[in-house]
Amino acid sequence: MTSLSPVELARRVELTLARPDATRRDLEQLCAAAREQGSHAVCVCGSQVELACSLLEGSEVKVTGLIGF
């Protein structure tokens, strides 16, 4: 079994905010954490994809959207 460093592990993790009532502040905190940790992606409700993309612009963190969850 190969061990992953904390950085390698973070690159494989997706942070999720699936609450439809999540606030802008919630999304800002999620995106800041993903950027800081070097996460692979954030997964948010479809209505929050555009804002998440703008918050993560210039980073390598990807944005994925939940549809019909």
C-alpha positions as protocol buffer text, in pm:
chain_id: "A"
residue {
  index: 1
  type: MET
  ca { x: 0 y: 0 z: 0 }
}
residue {
  index: 2
  type: THR
  ca { x: 131 y: 343 z: -95 }
}
residue {
  index: 3
  type: SER
  ca { x: 107 y: 623 z: 157 }
}
residue {
  index: 4
  type: LEU
  ca { x: -7 y: 966 z: 46 }
}
residue {
  index: 5
  type: SER
  ca { x: 136 y: 1286 z: 182 }
}
residue {
  index: 6
  type: PRO
  ca { x: -115 y: 1539 z: 318 }
}
residue {
  index: 7
  type: VAL
  ca { x: -74 y: 1746 z: 1 }
}
residue {
  index: 8
  type: GLU
  ca { x: -133 y: 1444 z: -226 }
}
residue {
  index: 9
  type: LEU
  ca { x: -439 y: 1346 z: -25 }
}
residue {
  index: 10
  type: ALA
  ca { x: -585 y: 1698 z: -42 }
}
residue {
  index: 11
  type: ARG
  ca { x: -552 y: 1691 z: -422 }
}
residue {
  index: 12
  type: ARG
  ca { x: -788 y: 1393 z: -426 }
}
residue {
  index: 13
  type: VAL
  ca { x: -1052 y: 1539 z: -193 }
}
residue {
  index: 14
  type: GLU
  ca { x: -1368 y: 1718 z: -295 }
}
residue {
  index: 15
  type: LEU
  ca { x: -1531 y: 1951 z: -43 }
}
residue {
  index: 16
  type: THR
  ca { x: -1911 y: 1955 z: -59 }
}
residue {
  index: 17
  type: LEU
  ca { x: -2176 y: 2208 z: 37 }
}
residue {
  index: 18
  type: ALA
  ca { x: -2507 y: 2046 z: -55 }
}
residue {
  index: 19
  type: ARG
  ca { x: -2740 y: 2263 z: 152 }
}
residue {
  index: 20
  type: PRO
  ca { x: -2979 y: 2453 z: -77 }
}
residue {
  index: 21
  type: ASP
  ca { x: -3009 y: 2722 z: 192 }
}
residue {
  index: 22
  type: ALA
  ca { x: -2632 y: 2779 z: 215 }
}
residue {
  index: 23
  type: THR
  ca { x: -2539 y: 3146 z: 234 }
}
residue {
  index: 24
  type: ARG
  ca { x: -2284 y: 3333 z: 31 }
}
residue {
  index: 25
  type: ARG
  ca { x: -2064 y: 3335 z: 342 }
}
residue {
  index: 26
  type: ASP
  ca { x: -2090 y: 2953 z: 364 }
}
residue {
  index: 27
  type: LEU
  ca { x: -1976 y: 2926 z: 4 }
}
residue {
  index: 28
  type: GLU
  ca { x: -1694 y: 3176 z: 55 }
}
residue {
  index: 29
  type: GLN
  ca { x: -1568 y: 2972 z: 352 }
}
residue {
  index: 30
  type: LEU
  ca { x: -1588 y: 2646 z: 155 }
}
residue {
  index: 31
  type: CYS
  ca { x: -1398 y: 2791 z: -141 }
}
residue {
  index: 32
  type: ALA
  ca { x: -1136 y: 2951 z: 84 }
}
residue {
  index: 33
  type: ALA
  ca { x: -1078 y: 2616 z: 260 }
}
residue {
  index: 34
  type: ALA
  ca { x: -1054 y: 2433 z: -75 }
}
residue {
  index: 35
  type: ARG
  ca { x: -805 y: 2687 z: -208 }
}
residue {
  index: 36
  type: GLU
  ca { x: -599 y: 2679 z: 113 }
}
residue {
  index: 37
  type: GLN
  ca { x: -592 y: 2299 z: 132 }
}
residue {
  index: 38
  type: GLY
  ca { x: -534 y: 2249 z: -240 }
}
residue {
  index: 39
  type: SER
  ca { x: -847 y: 2037 z: -274 }
}
residue {
  index: 40
  type: HIS
  ca { x: -932 y: 1877 z: -606 }
}
residue {
  index: 41
  type: ALA
  ca { x: -1280 y: 2033 z: -626 }
}
residue {
  index: 42
  type: VAL
  ca { x: -1580 y: 2180 z: -451 }
}
residue {
  index: 43
  type: CYS
  ca { x: -1925 y: 2038 z: -509 }
}
residue {
  index: 44
  type: VAL
  ca { x: -2213 y: 2283 z: -470 }
}
residue {
  index: 45
  type: CYS
  ca { x: -2580 y: 2317 z: -563 }
}
residue {
  index: 46
  type: GLY
  ca { x: -2636 y: 2410 z: -925 }
}
residue {
  index: 47
  type: SER
  ca { x: -2751 y: 2761 z: -833 }
}
residue {
  index: 48
  type: GLN
  ca { x: -2414 y: 2826 z: -665 }
}
residue {
  index: 49
  type: VAL
  ca { x: -2183 y: 2706 z: -944 }
}
residue {
  index: 50
  type: GLU
  ca { x: -2130 y: 3049 z: -1102 }
}
residue {
  index: 51
  type: LEU
  ca { x: -2036 y: 3212 z: -769 }
}
residue {
  index: 52
  type: ALA
  ca { x: -1806 y: 2922 z: -676 }
}
residue {
  index: 53
  type: CYS
  ca { x: -1631 y: 2954 z: -1012 }
}
residue {
  index: 54
  type: SER
  ca { x: -1573 y: 3325 z: -955 }
}
residue {
  index: 55
  type: LEU
  ca { x: -1448 y: 3266 z: -599 }
}
residue {
  index: 56
  type: LEU
  ca { x: -1202 y: 3002 z: -722 }
}
residue {
  index: 57
  type: GLU
  ca { x: -1084 y: 3188 z: -1032 }
}
residue {
  index: 58
  type: GLY
  ca { x: -708 y: 3160 z: -1069 }
}
residue {
  index: 59
  type: SER
  ca { x: -684 y: 2846 z: -857 }
}
residue {
  index: 60
  type: GLU
  ca { x: -657 y: 2484 z: -964 }
}
residue {
  index: 61
  type: VAL
  ca { x: -968 y: 2387 z: -764 }
}
residue {
  index: 62
  type: LYS
  ca { x: -1247 y: 2262 z: -989 }
}
residue {
  index: 63
  type: VAL
  ca { x: -1619 y: 2323 z: -938 }
}
residue {
  index: 64
  type: THR
  ca { x: -1883 y: 2054 z: -971 }
}
residue {
  index: 65
  type: GLY
  ca { x: -2258 y: 2104 z: -940 }
}
residue {
  index: 66
  type: LEU
  ca { x: -2531 y: 1894 z: -789 }
}
residue {
  index: 67
  type: ILE
  ca { x: -2837 y: 1843 z: -1006 }
}
residue {
  index: 68
  type: GLY
  ca { x: -3152 y: 1680 z: -874 }
}
residue {
  index: 69
  type: PHE
  ca { x: -2994 y: 1584 z: -544 }
}
